[in-house]
Every structure is written in C-alpha cells, then in structure tokens.
C-alpha cells in the first residue's frame, strides 16, 4: 500500500464520491424510500399510519435504536410480493452504482416478512433477482446476508434458517440485528454454530449501543468474521488490540450513529480514532432512507465533521474491499481500480475522469 500525497481539502469531497468502494452494512429494508413505500402501499392496498411522504419523513426523529425500529417494521408492511422486494433492492443498487459502489454485502430480515405471512421464497427470490441483474446491467457485485432478529428467540432463528435452506445458493452468510441491548450475542451461539457447519459467512451487530463485552462474545462465541458497528470497542483497550491484531473489520455507519444518538454530534464520532489506531474500519450507510444519507453522504459529511484526509479515504475504501466476502481475484481487481482512481486524481486534482 502506498502513501497518498496531500490533496487540497476542498477537492476531497469529489474524491470521496468518485473513489470505488464496497458497502458492507446495508439493510435493504432500510433503503426503502418513503416515495417507493407509498407507491407499494397503493398498489398492494396497504394502509400506512401516515398521511403523506412529508408526514412520514417528519417522524424520522429518533431518540434511540428502538424508536427507529418501530417505524422500520411498520414501513416493511408494504412488502408483500416478489416484485416488491425486487423493486426495493433495484432502487438501492442503482443508487449504489451512482455512488461508485462496486461490491455490496446486503442484509435482509426475513423474519420481518415471514411473520406477516410472506413466504421465504418470495423475499429471497425478489432480492436475489435484483442482485443478479445488478451484476450484468450495473456492474455492481451484490450478495445477500440473512439476518436473525435478536429480540426474537434462538428457536425462531433456527426455524428461519430451516425455511431459508432451500434457498442456500442465494445467500452467502448470516448476521444478527435489531434491538441490541438486553440481547447479547451468546443468545444465538447454537444457531451460529450450525451456520458455521453449513459454510456460511458470519457477522453480527455488536457494540453499537451495547457494551464492548458484546463484541468479545460475538468474536469468541459466535466466531464472527466482521463486527457490524463496533464503535463502543474504543472503551476497551484490550479489545482494540484484539481487533487490530486479528484484522477484524468494523462496518461503521456514521450518519446512523448520529441519527440514533450514539454520538451527540458527528464531530464527536470516533471513526477517525479507530482508523488511526490501526483497525480495519469501513464506512457504510446502514438504513439510508431513514438516516439521511447513502454511502457517499456518510463519507462526505464525516469528512466535513472530523477532517478525513486522502490517506484516510484510501484506507477506508481499501478496507471495505479487503473485508468484503468477494472472491480474492475480485478483491484484487477492486483494489486495482481504487489505485487507478487515486493515481488519476493525484495527477489532476481539479477533476479526475
């Protein structure tokens, strides 16, 4: 890896937008924009508890994770048919392409839908079809990660896994999301052991609102390959050293952390501290329709708040490719494209093609 020469601060936002990147922490249901939500509600005959798009957007004033989840699950009620899941994923993938995302590891929450009587195949097939189409039409390599809802029981997670196994060829891993506090990772140790036997990639949300102890147990009991969020890790020096030594990636979501009051101001965010400590930090959007920004918005606003440099930007983008679950040959190709963009930008920082 090479050292990035200094680039004028006023040119960095353009570089952040243009550089290739991977998104490793995106909940596809959280990309459902209000306009598309209302369009689906109309075509599916679903009554939303909001009179208009504007009224819904005004409700996006969250005090914590749970206040967001309440609206998130209500919004998902419009998703009933395979085409709905395709349309939602396709809208995100088009936006990802515009933000120069080359790779997306996409989370989906089947229990949110199967609990409403939507078949597992309806969910998976719609999302998978969008991912396949994105490869050929958009040049975005996207794959699916099935998430268990941690406020539900491990028995329900096992049931969900059984329902999903006929579609095993359409998803590459499992994750753990929803309400963190009070639902530690060890609650799901057995189902994760089963998923490991099945050869699935393993990730889990930990250390967003929950303590560093949740990160430890996600690593040691669930044996995850990445930690989603993980910002509370800075409170534990031994954990920081573990994450650094083992190159465990953190999929950090700055605007989400701001919107859910994990940090009072974006300027207080610790991503730069984590990165400079040598951790494999990445930038992601989480639930962009609800948190005010897709991946490039996260990069640009974080830069404005904490003063990212071109070297930080390069490291964050490279971390995202290296931490993705793409095959090694694709990772190498992504890094080569990243290097090429930075090289062109250095030659002409007034505007790289």
C-alpha contacts under 8 A as a table, 3 or more apart, distances in Angstrom:
res1	aa1	res2	aa2	distance
3	X	311	X	6.95
4	X	310	X	6.46
4	X	311	X	5.31
4	X	314	X	7.75
5	X	310	X	7.66
5	X	311	X	7.77
5	X	346	X	7.32
6	X	309	X	7.77
6	X	310	X	6.76
7	X	11	X	6.86
7	X	12	X	6.92
7	X	309	X	7.81
7	X	310	X	6.38
7	X	346	X	7.31
7	X	349	X	7.03
8	X	11	X	5.44
8	X	12	X	6.73
8	X	349	X	7.92
9	X	12	X	5.28
9	X	13	X	7.94
9	X	309	X	7.57
10	X	13	X	6.91
11	X	14	X	5.63
11	X	15	X	6.55
11	X	349	X	6.81
11	X	350	X	7.16
12	X	15	X	4.94
12	X	16	X	6.04
12	X	309	X	7.49
12	X	310	X	6.76
13	X	16	X	5.03
13	X	17	X	6.29
13	X	299	X	8.00
13	X	300	X	5.52
13	X	303	X	7.59
14	X	17	X	5.16
14	X	18	X	6.20
15	X	18	X	5.13
15	X	19	X	5.88
15	X	342	X	7.99
15	X	345	X	7.42
16	X	19	X	5.63
16	X	296	X	6.91
16	X	299	X	6.44
16	X	300	X	6.65
16	X	313	X	6.78
17	X	99	X	6.21
17	X	100	X	7.20
17	X	296	X	5.62
17	X	299	X	7.89
17	X	300	X	7.68
18	X	99	X	7.24
18	X	100	X	6.26
18	X	341	X	7.76
19	X	100	X	6.59
19	X	317	X	7.68
19	X	338	X	6.21
19	X	341	X	6.21
19	X	342	X	7.37
20	X	100	X	5.09
20	X	101	X	5.83
20	X	102	X	6.33
20	X	317	X	7.06
20	X	334	X	7.44
20	X	337	X	6.97
20	X	338	X	5.50
20	X	341	X	7.80
21	X	100	X	6.40
21	X	101	X	4.90
21	X	102	X	5.99
21	X	103	X	7.09
21	X	317	X	5.10
21	X	318	X	7.48
21	X	320	X	6.48
21	X	321	X	6.81
21	X	338	X	7.72
22	X	101	X	5.32
22	X	102	X	5.78
22	X	103	X	4.61
22	X	104	X	5.69
22	X	317	X	7.02
22	X	320	X	5.18
22	X	321	X	5.65
22	X	324	X	7.19
23	X	26	X	6.84
23	X	101	X	6.70
23	X	103	X	6.34
23	X	104	X	4.77
23	X	105	X	6.41
23	X	283	X	7.44
23	X	284	X	5.62
23	X	285	X	7.77
23	X	295	X	7.37
23	X	320	X	6.89
24	X	104	X	5.86
24	X	105	X	4.90
24	X	106	X	6.90
24	X	251	X	6.38
24	X	282	X	7.98
24	X	284	X	6.53
24	X	320	X	7.11
24	X	324	X	6.60
25	X	105	X	6.93
25	X	106	X	6.86
25	X	107	X	7.11
25	X	228	X	6.91
25	X	251	X	5.95
25	X	252	X	7.74
25	X	253	X	7.62
25	X	284	X	5.54
25	X	285	X	6.65
25	X	286	X	5.35
26	X	30	X	7.52
26	X	31	X	7.83
26	X	104	X	7.94
26	X	105	X	7.35
26	X	106	X	5.50
26	X	107	X	5.90
26	X	284	X	6.93
26	X	285	X	6.03
26	X	286	X	4.43
26	X	287	X	6.22
26	X	288	X	7.92
27	X	30	X	5.13
27	X	31	X	6.79
27	X	106	X	6.29
27	X	107	X	4.71
27	X	108	X	5.86
27	X	109	X	7.95
27	X	286	X	5.80
27	X	287	X	5.69
28	X	31	X	5.22
28	X	32	X	7.24
28	X	88	X	7.37
28	X	89	X	6.38
28	X	92	X	7.48
28	X	106	X	6.42
28	X	107	X	6.04
28	X	108	X	5.77
28	X	287	X	7.47
29	X	32	X	5.64
29	X	72	X	7.75
29	X	76	X	6.65
29	X	88	X	7.58
29	X	108	X	6.80
29	X	109	X	7.64
29	X	287	X	7.54
30	X	72	X	6.94
30	X	286	X	7.20
30	X	287	X	4.00
30	X	288	X	6.21
30	X	289	X	5.91
30	X	290	X	6.67
31	X	88	X	7.30
31	X	89	X	7.98
31	X	92	X	6.24
31	X	287	X	5.62
31	X	288	X	5.42
31	X	289	X	4.81
31	X	290	X	7.61
32	X	36	X	6.53
32	X	37	X	6.25
32	X	75	X	7.98
32	X	88	X	6.02
32	X	289	X	5.93
33	X	36	X	5.45
33	X	37	X	6.09
33	X	289	X	5.08
33	X	290	X	7.86
34	X	37	X	4.82
34	X	38	X	6.09
34	X	53	X	5.64
34	X	56	X	7.12
34	X	57	X	7.37
34	X	289	X	7.59
35	X	38	X	5.32
35	X	39	X	6.26
35	X	53	X	6.32
36	X	39	X	4.92
36	X	40	X	6.11
36	X	88	X	7.75
37	X	40	X	5.24
37	X	41	X	6.12
37	X	75	X	6.93
37	X	78	X	6.62
38	X	41	X	4.91
38	X	42	X	6.18
38	X	48	X	7.92
38	X	52	X	7.99
38	X	53	X	7.27
39	X	42	X	5.21
39	X	43	X	6.39
40	X	43	X	5.16
40	X	44	X	5.91
40	X	46	X	7.98
40	X	78	X	5.87
40	X	79	X	7.27
40	X	84	X	7.08
41	X	44	X	5.22
41	X	45	X	5.67
41	X	46	X	4.61
41	X	47	X	6.58
41	X	48	X	7.17
41	X	78	X	5.16
42	X	45	X	5.26
42	X	46	X	6.49
43	X	46	X	7.98
44	X	78	X	6.95
44	X	80	X	7.47
46	X	77	X	7.56
46	X	78	X	6.09
48	X	51	X	7.45
48	X	74	X	7.85
48	X	75	X	7.80
50	X	53	X	7.67
50	X	55	X	6.10
50	X	56	X	5.74
51	X	55	X	6.38
51	X	56	X	7.65
52	X	55	X	5.20
52	X	56	X	6.30
53	X	56	X	5.13
53	X	57	X	6.21
54	X	57	X	5.10
54	X	58	X	6.21
55	X	58	X	5.12
55	X	59	X	6.57
56	X	59	X	5.21
56	X	60	X	7.09
57	X	60	X	5.38
58	X	61	X	6.91
59	X	62	X	7.99
60	X	68	X	7.48
60	X	290	X	6.45
60	X	291	X	7.88
61	X	259	X	7.67
62	X	65	X	7.45
62	X	67	X	5.51
62	X	68	X	5.66
62	X	259	X	6.51
62	X	260	X	5.80
62	X	261	X	7.84
63	X	67	X	6.24
63	X	68	X	7.90
63	X	259	X	7.86
63	X	260	X	5.83
63	X	261	X	6.25
64	X	67	X	5.59
64	X	68	X	6.78
64	X	260	X	4.67
64	X	261	X	6.06
64	X	262	X	7.76
65	X	68	X	5.33
65	X	69	X	6.30
65	X	179	X	6.87
65	X	260	X	5.74
66	X	69	X	4.93
66	X	70	X	6.28
66	X	179	X	6.41
67	X	70	X	5.47
67	X	71	X	7.11
68	X	71	X	5.54
68	X	72	X	6.11
68	X	260	X	7.60
69	X	72	X	4.72
69	X	73	X	6.03
69	X	178	X	7.29
69	X	179	X	7.90
70	X	73	X	5.65
70	X	74	X	6.51
71	X	74	X	5.04
71	X	75	X	6.16
72	X	75	X	5.24
72	X	76	X	6.46
73	X	76	X	5.14
73	X	77	X	6.89
73	X	112	X	6.98
74	X	77	X	5.55
75	X	78	X	6.44
76	X	79	X	5.66
76	X	112	X	7.40
76	X	113	X	7.60
77	X	80	X	7.41
77	X	113	X	7.79
77	X	116	X	7.89
79	X	84	X	5.54
79	X	85	X	6.57
79	X	113	X	7.67
80	X	84	X	6.52
80	X	85	X	7.97
80	X	113	X	7.92
80	X	118	X	6.21
81	X	84	X	5.27
81	X	85	X	6.86
81	X	118	X	7.73
81	X	122	X	6.29
81	X	123	X	7.73
82	X	85	X	5.35
82	X	86	X	6.30
82	X	122	X	4.79
82	X	123	X	6.18
82	X	125	X	6.64
82	X	126	X	4.57
82	X	127	X	7.98
83	X	86	X	4.91
83	X	87	X	5.95
83	X	126	X	6.01
84	X	87	X	5.14
84	X	88	X	6.17
84	X	126	X	7.32
85	X	88	X	5.20
85	X	89	X	6.19
85	X	122	X	7.91
85	X	123	X	6.19
85	X	126	X	4.86
85	X	127	X	5.52
86	X	89	X	5.27
86	X	90	X	5.88
86	X	126	X	4.35
86	X	127	X	5.14
86	X	128	X	7.79
86	X	129	X	6.62
86	X	130	X	5.35
87	X	90	X	5.06
87	X	91	X	6.08
87	X	130	X	7.71
88	X	91	X	5.35
88	X	92	X	6.55
89	X	92	X	5.16
89	X	93	X	6.13
89	X	127	X	5.93
89	X	130	X	6.01
89	X	131	X	7.62
90	X	93	X	5.02
90	X	94	X	6.13
90	X	130	X	5.44
90	X	131	X	7.72
90	X	134	X	7.54
91	X	94	X	5.35
91	X	95	X	6.45
92	X	95	X	5.11
92	X	96	X	6.08
93	X	96	X	4.83
93	X	97	X	6.15
93	X	131	X	7.89
93	X	134	X	6.73
93	X	138	X	7.95
93	X	140	X	7.35
94	X	97	X	5.17
94	X	98	X	6.42
94	X	134	X	7.99
94	X	138	X	7.23
95	X	98	X	5.05
95	X	99	X	6.37
96	X	99	X	5.04
96	X	100	X	6.39
96	X	101	X	5.17
96	X	140	X	7.87
96	X	294	X	7.97
96	X	295	X	7.79
97	X	100	X	5.02
97	X	101	X	5.36
97	X	102	X	7.08
97	X	138	X	6.52
97	X	139	X	7.61
97	X	140	X	6.47
98	X	101	X	7.50
99	X	295	X	7.03
99	X	296	X	5.94
101	X	104	X	7.06
101	X	140	X	6.77
102	X	139	X	6.91
102	X	140	X	4.84
102	X	141	X	6.06
102	X	334	X	7.38
103	X	140	X	5.71
103	X	141	X	4.71
103	X	142	X	5.67
103	X	321	X	7.66
103	X	324	X	7.71
103	X	326	X	7.74
104	X	140	X	7.38
104	X	141	X	6.34
104	X	142	X	4.63
104	X	143	X	6.51
105	X	142	X	5.90
105	X	143	X	5.21
105	X	144	X	5.93
105	X	145	X	6.69
105	X	324	X	7.12
105	X	325	X	7.40
106	X	142	X	6.92
106	X	143	X	6.01
106	X	144	X	4.85
106	X	145	X	5.77
107	X	144	X	6.00
107	X	145	X	4.76
107	X	146	X	5.92
107	X	147	X	6.31
107	X	175	X	7.54
108	X	144	X	7.14
108	X	145	X	6.37
108	X	146	X	5.35
108	X	147	X	5.89
109	X	112	X	5.69
109	X	113	X	7.43
109	X	146	X	6.32
109	X	147	X	5.24
109	X	148	X	6.67
109	X	149	X	7.20
110	X	113	X	5.34
110	X	114	X	6.03
110	X	120	X	6.66
110	X	123	X	6.84
110	X	146	X	7.15
110	X	147	X	7.33
110	X	148	X	7.84
110	X	160	X	7.55
111	X	114	X	5.05
111	X	115	X	5.73
111	X	148	X	7.25
111	X	149	X	7.01
111	X	160	X	6.95
112	X	115	X	5.87
112	X	116	X	7.19
113	X	116	X	5.24
113	X	117	X	6.70
113	X	118	X	5.33
113	X	119	X	7.61
113	X	120	X	7.90
113	X	123	X	7.60
114	X	117	X	4.98
114	X	118	X	4.70
114	X	119	X	5.75
114	X	120	X	6.33
115	X	118	X	7.24
118	X	122	X	6.76
118	X	123	X	7.43
119	X	122	X	5.25
119	X	123	X	6.75
120	X	123	X	5.30
120	X	124	X	6.21
120	X	163	X	6.57
120	X	164	X	6.56
121	X	124	X	5.16
121	X	125	X	5.58
121	X	164	X	7.88
121	X	167	X	7.38
122	X	125	X	5.54
122	X	126	X	6.18
123	X	126	X	5.63
123	X	127	X	6.44
124	X	127	X	5.32
124	X	128	X	5.87
124	X	167	X	7.41
124	X	170	X	7.27
125	X	128	X	5.06
125	X	129	X	5.95
125	X	170	X	7.98
126	X	129	X	5.34
126	X	130	X	6.56
127	X	130	X	5.29
127	X	131	X	6.41
127	X	144	X	7.96
128	X	131	X	5.02
128	X	132	X	6.22
128	X	143	X	7.68
128	X	144	X	7.40
128	X	170	X	6.30
129	X	132	X	5.18
129	X	133	X	6.18
130	X	133	X	5.11
130	X	134	X	6.05
131	X	134	X	5.07
131	X	135	X	6.58
131	X	141	X	7.33
131	X	142	X	5.29
131	X	143	X	6.48
132	X	135	X	5.45
132	X	136	X	6.98
132	X	142	X	7.65
133	X	136	X	5.44
133	X	137	X	5.92
133	X	138	X	7.65
134	X	137	X	5.25
134	X	138	X	4.83
134	X	139	X	6.20
134	X	140	X	5.47
134	X	141	X	6.95
134	X	142	X	7.29
135	X	138	X	5.84
135	X	139	X	4.78
135	X	140	X	5.01
135	X	141	X	5.25
135	X	142	X	7.21
136	X	139	X	5.93
136	X	140	X	7.98
143	X	170	X	7.86
143	X	171	X	6.50
143	X	172	X	6.81
144	X	170	X	7.06
144	X	171	X	4.66
144	X	172	X	6.02
144	X	173	X	7.16
145	X	171	X	5.67
145	X	172	X	5.82
145	X	173	X	4.68
145	X	174	X	5.11
145	X	175	X	6.54
146	X	171	X	6.86
146	X	173	X	6.25
146	X	174	X	4.63
146	X	175	X	6.06
147	X	174	X	5.34
147	X	175	X	4.25
147	X	176	X	5.10
147	X	177	X	6.33
148	X	157	X	5.85
148	X	160	X	7.87
148	X	174	X	7.40
148	X	175	X	6.20
148	X	176	X	4.93
148	X	177	X	6.32
149	X	152	X	5.73
149	X	157	X	7.56
149	X	176	X	6.18
149	X	177	X	5.40
149	X	178	X	5.39
149	X	179	X	7.86
150	X	153	X	7.06
150	X	154	X	8.00
150	X	176	X	6.20
150	X	177	X	5.86
150	X	178	X	5.75
150	X	179	X	6.42
150	X	180	X	7.07
150	X	183	X	6.12
151	X	178	X	6.57
151	X	179	X	5.84
151	X	180	X	7.76
151	X	183	X	6.39
152	X	156	X	6.61
152	X	157	X	7.57
153	X	156	X	5.23
153	X	157	X	6.51
154	X	157	X	4.82
154	X	158	X	6.25
154	X	187	X	6.69
154	X	188	X	5.55
154	X	190	X	7.97
154	X	191	X	6.89
155	X	158	X	5.08
155	X	159	X	6.35
156	X	159	X	4.95
156	X	160	X	6.19
157	X	160	X	5.01
157	X	161	X	6.19
157	X	191	X	7.04
158	X	161	X	5.04
158	X	162	X	6.26
158	X	191	X	6.10
159	X	162	X	5.14
159	X	163	X	6.31
160	X	163	X	5.08
160	X	164	X	6.17
161	X	164	X	5.01
161	X	165	X	6.15
162	X	165	X	5.35
162	X	166	X	7.92
163	X	166	X	6.93
164	X	167	X	5.43
164	X	168	X	6.48
165	X	168	X	4.76
167	X	170	X	5.55
167	X	171	X	7.37
168	X	171	X	5.90
168	X	172	X	7.71
169	X	172	X	7.53
172	X	200	X	5.77
172	X	201	X	6.18
173	X	200	X	4.53
173	X	201	X	4.13
173	X	202	X	5.73
173	X	203	X	7.67
174	X	195	X	7.50
174	X	200	X	6.76
174	X	201	X	6.33
174	X	202	X	5.39
174	X	203	X	6.37
175	X	202	X	6.18
175	X	203	X	4.78
175	X	204	X	4.80
175	X	205	X	7.31
176	X	203	X	7.03
176	X	204	X	4.59
176	X	205	X	5.67
177	X	180	X	7.18
177	X	204	X	6.88
177	X	205	X	5.61
179	X	182	X	7.85
179	X	183	X	7.10
180	X	183	X	5.45
180	X	184	X	6.91
180	X	205	X	7.66
180	X	206	X	7.31
180	X	208	X	7.74
180	X	209	X	6.74
180	X	210	X	6.06
181	X	184	X	7.08
181	X	209	X	6.63
181	X	210	X	5.31
183	X	187	X	6.76
184	X	187	X	5.88
184	X	214	X	5.97
184	X	217	X	7.95
185	X	188	X	5.84
185	X	189	X	7.03
185	X	204	X	7.82
185	X	206	X	7.71
185	X	214	X	6.26
185	X	217	X	6.17
185	X	218	X	5.52
185	X	221	X	7.84
185	X	222	X	7.06
186	X	189	X	4.98
186	X	217	X	6.39
186	X	218	X	7.25
186	X	221	X	6.42
186	X	222	X	7.04
188	X	191	X	5.60
188	X	192	X	6.22
188	X	222	X	7.53
189	X	192	X	5.24
189	X	193	X	6.20
189	X	221	X	6.15
189	X	222	X	5.47
190	X	193	X	5.02
190	X	194	X	6.38
191	X	194	X	5.04
191	X	195	X	6.26
192	X	195	X	4.94
192	X	196	X	6.09
192	X	202	X	7.56
192	X	222	X	5.81
193	X	196	X	5.06
193	X	197	X	6.38
193	X	222	X	7.06
194	X	197	X	5.10
194	X	198	X	6.42
195	X	198	X	4.96
195	X	199	X	6.53
195	X	200	X	5.62
195	X	201	X	7.98
195	X	202	X	7.77
196	X	199	X	5.18
196	X	200	X	5.65
196	X	201	X	7.25
196	X	202	X	7.31
197	X	200	X	7.63
201	X	224	X	7.82
201	X	225	X	7.20
201	X	325	X	7.87
202	X	222	X	7.85
202	X	223	X	7.28
202	X	224	X	4.73
202	X	225	X	5.70
202	X	226	X	7.31
203	X	224	X	4.84
203	X	225	X	5.73
203	X	226	X	5.08
203	X	227	X	6.02
203	X	228	X	6.97
204	X	218	X	6.73
204	X	224	X	6.67
204	X	226	X	7.07
204	X	227	X	5.66
204	X	228	X	5.71
205	X	208	X	7.24
205	X	227	X	6.04
205	X	228	X	4.37
205	X	229	X	6.20
205	X	230	X	7.47
206	X	209	X	7.85
206	X	210	X	6.42
206	X	211	X	7.88
206	X	212	X	7.84
206	X	214	X	5.55
206	X	215	X	5.20
206	X	218	X	7.06
206	X	227	X	6.32
206	X	228	X	6.10
206	X	229	X	6.31
206	X	230	X	5.54
207	X	210	X	4.72
207	X	211	X	5.40
207	X	212	X	5.63
207	X	213	X	7.98
207	X	214	X	6.16
207	X	215	X	5.83
207	X	229	X	6.23
207	X	230	X	4.22
207	X	231	X	5.82
207	X	232	X	4.84
207	X	233	X	6.44
208	X	211	X	7.78
208	X	229	X	5.36
208	X	230	X	5.66
208	X	231	X	5.92
208	X	232	X	6.23
208	X	257	X	7.86
208	X	262	X	7.35
209	X	232	X	7.40
209	X	262	X	6.78
210	X	213	X	7.94
210	X	214	X	6.38
210	X	232	X	7.42
211	X	214	X	5.69
211	X	215	X	7.45
211	X	232	X	6.20
211	X	233	X	7.76
212	X	215	X	5.18
212	X	216	X	6.55
212	X	230	X	7.82
212	X	232	X	5.72
212	X	233	X	5.15
212	X	235	X	6.99
212	X	236	X	6.56
212	X	239	X	7.50
213	X	216	X	5.05
213	X	217	X	6.32
214	X	217	X	5.23
214	X	218	X	6.08
215	X	218	X	5.07
215	X	219	X	6.25
215	X	227	X	7.25
215	X	230	X	6.82
215	X	233	X	7.28
216	X	219	X	5.21
216	X	220	X	6.01
216	X	239	X	7.24
217	X	220	X	5.01
217	X	221	X	5.19
217	X	222	X	6.77
218	X	221	X	5.76
218	X	222	X	4.89
218	X	223	X	6.18
218	X	224	X	6.09
218	X	227	X	7.77
219	X	222	X	5.86
219	X	223	X	4.62
219	X	224	X	5.34
219	X	225	X	7.67
220	X	223	X	5.28
220	X	224	X	7.97
224	X	227	X	7.09
225	X	248	X	6.51
225	X	249	X	7.69
226	X	248	X	5.57
226	X	249	X	5.08
226	X	250	X	6.23
226	X	251	X	7.51
226	X	323	X	7.68
227	X	230	X	5.94
227	X	248	X	7.05
227	X	249	X	6.22
227	X	250	X	4.98
227	X	251	X	6.40
228	X	250	X	5.71
228	X	251	X	4.77
228	X	252	X	6.66
229	X	250	X	5.88
229	X	251	X	5.21
229	X	252	X	4.55
229	X	253	X	6.56
230	X	233	X	5.63
230	X	250	X	5.90
230	X	251	X	7.47
230	X	252	X	7.02
231	X	234	X	6.47
231	X	250	X	7.98
231	X	252	X	7.10
231	X	270	X	7.08
231	X	271	X	7.45
232	X	235	X	5.87
233	X	236	X	5.65
233	X	237	X	7.86
233	X	239	X	6.30
233	X	240	X	6.18
234	X	237	X	6.65
234	X	239	X	7.86
234	X	240	X	6.34
234	X	270	X	7.94
234	X	274	X	7.13
236	X	239	X	5.29
236	X	240	X	6.32
237	X	240	X	4.99
237	X	241	X	6.31
238	X	241	X	5.15
238	X	242	X	6.29
239	X	242	X	4.94
239	X	243	X	6.15
240	X	243	X	5.22
240	X	244	X	6.17
240	X	279	X	7.61
241	X	244	X	5.05
241	X	245	X	6.02
242	X	245	X	5.25
242	X	246	X	6.03
243	X	246	X	5.40
243	X	247	X	5.72
243	X	248	X	5.10
243	X	249	X	7.58
243	X	279	X	6.40
243	X	280	X	7.99
244	X	247	X	5.13
244	X	248	X	6.83
244	X	277	X	7.83
244	X	278	X	5.91
244	X	279	X	4.83
244	X	280	X	7.14
247	X	279	X	6.73
247	X	280	X	5.95
248	X	279	X	7.51
248	X	280	X	6.36
249	X	279	X	7.10
249	X	280	X	4.59
249	X	281	X	5.69
249	X	282	X	7.18
249	X	319	X	7.63
249	X	323	X	6.10
250	X	279	X	7.75
250	X	280	X	6.24
250	X	281	X	4.89
250	X	282	X	6.13
251	X	281	X	6.34
251	X	282	X	5.07
251	X	283	X	6.27
251	X	284	X	6.45
252	X	271	X	7.42
252	X	281	X	6.76
252	X	282	X	5.77
252	X	283	X	5.28
252	X	284	X	5.98
253	X	256	X	5.44
253	X	257	X	6.22
253	X	283	X	5.83
253	X	284	X	4.85
253	X	285	X	5.38
253	X	286	X	5.91
253	X	298	X	7.49
254	X	257	X	5.11
254	X	258	X	6.30
254	X	266	X	7.24
254	X	269	X	7.20
254	X	271	X	7.85
254	X	283	X	7.26
254	X	284	X	7.50
254	X	285	X	7.50
254	X	298	X	6.21
254	X	302	X	7.01
255	X	258	X	4.96
255	X	259	X	6.02
255	X	266	X	7.54
255	X	285	X	7.08
255	X	291	X	6.09
255	X	292	X	7.01
255	X	293	X	7.02
255	X	298	X	5.98
256	X	259	X	5.05
256	X	260	X	6.01
256	X	285	X	7.01
256	X	286	X	6.50
256	X	287	X	7.23
256	X	288	X	7.97
256	X	291	X	5.43
257	X	260	X	5.32
257	X	261	X	6.08
257	X	262	X	4.92
257	X	263	X	6.11
258	X	261	X	5.18
258	X	262	X	6.03
258	X	263	X	5.43
258	X	264	X	6.47
258	X	265	X	6.34
258	X	266	X	6.03
259	X	262	X	7.78
259	X	291	X	5.92
260	X	263	X	7.98
261	X	264	X	5.66
263	X	266	X	6.72
263	X	268	X	6.19
263	X	269	X	6.10
264	X	268	X	6.89
265	X	268	X	5.31
265	X	269	X	7.09
266	X	269	X	5.26
266	X	302	X	6.81
266	X	305	X	5.92
266	X	306	X	7.61
267	X	302	X	7.73
267	X	305	X	4.68
267	X	306	X	5.34
268	X	306	X	7.90
269	X	272	X	7.59
269	X	306	X	7.73
270	X	273	X	5.10
270	X	274	X	6.22
271	X	274	X	5.08
271	X	275	X	6.10
271	X	281	X	7.33
272	X	275	X	5.05
272	X	276	X	6.05
272	X	306	X	7.33
272	X	308	X	7.44
273	X	276	X	5.24
273	X	277	X	6.14
274	X	277	X	5.11
274	X	278	X	6.81
274	X	279	X	5.78
274	X	281	X	6.94
275	X	278	X	5.38
275	X	279	X	5.23
275	X	280	X	6.74
275	X	281	X	5.74
275	X	312	X	7.75
276	X	279	X	7.29
280	X	316	X	7.79
280	X	319	X	5.80
280	X	323	X	7.95
281	X	316	X	6.30
281	X	319	X	6.57
281	X	320	X	7.81
282	X	316	X	5.21
282	X	317	X	7.05
282	X	319	X	6.10
282	X	320	X	5.45
283	X	295	X	7.12
283	X	298	X	7.11
283	X	299	X	6.88
283	X	316	X	6.81
283	X	320	X	7.71
284	X	294	X	7.78
284	X	295	X	5.39
284	X	298	X	7.00
285	X	288	X	5.38
285	X	291	X	7.98
285	X	293	X	6.72
285	X	294	X	5.23
285	X	295	X	4.96
285	X	298	X	6.54
287	X	290	X	5.75
287	X	291	X	6.11
288	X	291	X	5.10
288	X	292	X	5.92
288	X	293	X	4.98
288	X	294	X	5.06
288	X	295	X	7.95
289	X	292	X	6.31
289	X	293	X	6.91
289	X	294	X	7.79
293	X	296	X	7.57
293	X	297	X	4.99
293	X	298	X	6.27
294	X	297	X	5.33
294	X	298	X	6.41
295	X	298	X	5.09
295	X	299	X	6.40
296	X	299	X	5.01
296	X	300	X	6.08
297	X	300	X	5.24
297	X	301	X	5.91
298	X	301	X	5.45
298	X	302	X	5.87
299	X	302	X	5.27
299	X	303	X	6.11
300	X	303	X	5.08
300	X	304	X	6.28
301	X	304	X	5.06
301	X	305	X	6.15
302	X	305	X	5.04
302	X	306	X	5.96
302	X	307	X	7.45
302	X	308	X	7.36
303	X	306	X	5.53
303	X	307	X	4.82
303	X	308	X	4.66
303	X	309	X	7.75
304	X	307	X	5.76
304	X	308	X	7.62
308	X	311	X	7.99
308	X	312	X	5.78
308	X	313	X	6.77
309	X	312	X	5.10
309	X	313	X	6.28
310	X	313	X	4.93
310	X	314	X	6.14
311	X	314	X	5.18
311	X	315	X	6.20
312	X	315	X	5.17
312	X	316	X	6.11
313	X	316	X	5.20
313	X	317	X	6.23
314	X	317	X	5.26
314	X	318	X	6.03
314	X	338	X	7.91
314	X	342	X	7.95
315	X	318	X	5.10
315	X	319	X	5.90
316	X	319	X	5.11
316	X	320	X	6.29
317	X	320	X	5.12
317	X	321	X	6.67
317	X	338	X	7.75
318	X	321	X	5.32
318	X	322	X	6.23
318	X	335	X	6.41
318	X	338	X	7.55
319	X	322	X	5.11
319	X	323	X	5.89
320	X	323	X	5.26
320	X	324	X	6.09
321	X	324	X	5.21
321	X	326	X	7.88
321	X	331	X	5.78
321	X	334	X	6.78
321	X	335	X	7.01
322	X	331	X	6.36
324	X	331	X	7.92
326	X	330	X	6.21
326	X	331	X	6.20
327	X	330	X	5.42
327	X	331	X	6.37
328	X	331	X	5.02
328	X	332	X	6.26
329	X	332	X	5.19
329	X	333	X	6.36
330	X	333	X	4.98
330	X	334	X	6.16
331	X	334	X	5.07
331	X	335	X	6.26
332	X	335	X	5.19
332	X	336	X	6.22
333	X	336	X	5.11
333	X	337	X	6.35
334	X	337	X	5.14
334	X	338	X	6.25
335	X	338	X	4.89
335	X	339	X	6.10
336	X	339	X	5.08
336	X	340	X	6.18
337	X	340	X	5.04
337	X	341	X	6.34
338	X	341	X	5.31
338	X	342	X	6.40
339	X	342	X	5.22
339	X	343	X	6.05
340	X	343	X	5.03
340	X	344	X	6.19
341	X	344	X	5.22
341	X	345	X	6.11
341	X	352	X	7.49
342	X	345	X	4.99
342	X	346	X	6.09
343	X	346	X	5.20
343	X	347	X	6.41
344	X	347	X	5.14
344	X	348	X	6.28
344	X	349	X	7.92
344	X	352	X	5.84
344	X	353	X	7.78
345	X	348	X	5.08
345	X	349	X	4.79
345	X	350	X	7.77
345	X	351	X	6.87
345	X	352	X	4.97
346	X	349	X	5.49
348	X	351	X	6.04
348	X	352	X	6.03
349	X	352	X	6.49
